[in-house]
Amino acid sequence: MEYTDRKEAAKALEETALSIRIADTPVKVGEFQGFPLSITVHSPAMGGGMTATMKGEYTHTAKLISSFAHNLSRIEAGLYNIDRRIDQVKTNLSKLRVDYEEAKKIVSAPFPQQAELESKSERLETLTTALNLAAIEAKKNVPKREQTCYFQRAQLKREAARVAKKKSAPKKTMAQDKKTGLE
């Protein structure tokens, strides 16, 4: 149905929006100034509230509030701001094109310190090789490391435990030796 009176349109929009029982799914409710209009009721998990979506070549959305008379103004603002948004996008696009051209110039220009970079890289490689060889040679010539106090202490504890274990073993008496036939 087509509405020419704002109050009637707001009332119809309110009744339709409040009758939607499916959450988080856009429901087509009609057209607004030639654009298909759908309303989505968001579940509390998705932040709640409602949005109106007008779909043309691009999608235009407006967040709906509890005052449906004001929601018509919000939907209209979504459409009427298209020209402003187009101007913003064109401005941003022209800035990006300028930045792109500047970046192409910078990338195509030769690196001014290229010769210095190559010589320093060559020197770094030479020094790295020399240091690696020196480290290998030094590792070969290192005297065997003596054990630290910690390792000696651990060895002494093991030895003491072994000796203590031998002492605590029961000694056989002469009577036990005679029984086994050993004398």
Buried (B, 14 or more C-beta within 10 A) or exposed (E): EEBEEEEEBBBBBBEBBEEBEEEEEBBEBBEBEEBEBBBBBBEEEEEEEBBBBBBEEEEBBBEBEEEBEEBBBBBBEBBEEEEEEEEEEEEEEEEEEEEEEEEEEEEEEEEEEEEEEEEEEEEEEEEEEEEEEEEEEEEEEEEEEEEEEEEEEEEEEEEEEEEEEEEEEEEEEEEEEEEEEEE
